[in-house]
Amino acid sequence: MVLEPVHCPACNSTDIVKHGQLASGQQRYRCRNAACARVTFIGHYKNRGYVLEVKEAVVEMALNGSGIRDTARVLKISPSTVISELKKRLTWSTV
């Protein structure tokens, strides 16, 4: 039996504890690092729009001039997910 340590997607810490389950049965985790910006997360997301790498790719593609539909097609997510992520990043950058 091989145990793989779970890493926090925000701070890459391995100081993780289980934090319950979703109604669908997916395991939730909590990062115990005090300096971490992300408190809870799921090990494997079913929806690709929630994955941190995909969110970063949306912003990067927008900065490089890709359109909303083009970004959605390449990343295999919904165009409304692309729009909502860009709106979130726009409000973060103005604060």
C-alpha positions in Angstrom: 0.0 0.0 0.0 1.4 3.3 -1.1 0.3 6.5 0.7 0.6 9.7 -1.3 0.7 12.9 0.7 -2.0 15.5 -0.1 -0.6 18.9 -0.9 -2.5 22.2 -0.5 -3.0 23.8 -4.0 -2.3 27.3 -2.6 0.8 26.9 -0.4 1.9 23.4 -1.4 2.0 22.4 2.3 1.6 18.8 3.4 0.1 19.8 6.8 -3.4 18.7 5.8 -6.3 17.1 7.7 -9.5 15.6 6.5 -12.5 18.1 6.8 -15.6 16.1 6.0 -17.3 15.0 2.8 -19.5 16.6 0.2 -23.0 15.2 -0.4 -21.6 13.5 -3.5 -19.0 11.6 -1.4 -15.9 13.6 -2.3 -13.4 14.1 0.5 -12.8 17.7 1.7 -9.4 18.7 3.2 -8.3 21.6 5.4 -4.9 23.2 5.3 -3.4 23.8 8.7 -0.8 26.3 7.6 -1.7 29.6 9.2 -0.2 31.7 6.4 -2.2 29.9 3.7 -4.8 31.9 1.9 -6.9 28.8 1.1 -8.6 27.1 4.0 -10.5 24.1 2.6 -10.2 22.3 -0.7 -11.2 19.1 -2.5 -8.7 16.5 -3.6 -10.1 15.9 -7.1 -12.6 18.3 -8.6 -15.2 16.9 -11.0 -15.8 20.4 -12.5 -12.7 21.7 -14.3 -13.6 25.3 -13.6 -12.7 24.9 -9.9 -9.1 23.7 -10.5 -6.6 26.4 -9.6 -4.4 25.7 -12.7 -7.4 26.2 -15.0 -8.3 29.5 -13.3 -4.8 30.8 -13.7 -4.8 29.7 -17.4 -8.0 31.7 -18.0 -6.4 34.9 -16.8 -3.2 34.2 -18.6 -5.0 33.5 -21.9 -7.1 36.7 -21.5 -3.9 38.7 -21.0 -2.5 37.2 -24.2 -5.5 38.3 -26.2 -7.5 35.1 -26.4 -11.3 35.5 -26.6 -13.8 34.1 -24.2 -15.1 31.4 -26.5 -11.6 30.4 -27.6 -10.4 30.1 -24.0 -13.5 28.0 -23.1 -12.9 25.7 -26.0 -9.2 25.2 -25.3 -9.6 24.6 -21.5 -12.8 22.6 -22.0 -14.9 24.7 -19.6 -18.0 26.8 -20.0 -17.8 30.3 -21.5 -19.8 31.6 -18.5 -17.1 30.1 -16.2 -14.5 32.1 -18.1 -16.5 35.3 -17.8 -17.1 34.8 -14.0 -13.4 34.1 -13.4 -12.4 37.2 -15.3 -14.9 39.3 -13.3 -13.5 37.9 -10.0 -9.9 38.8 -11.1 -10.9 42.2 -12.2 -12.4 43.1 -8.8 -9.3 41.7 -7.0 -6.9 43.8 -9.1 -8.9 47.1 -8.4 -8.9 46.6 -4.6 
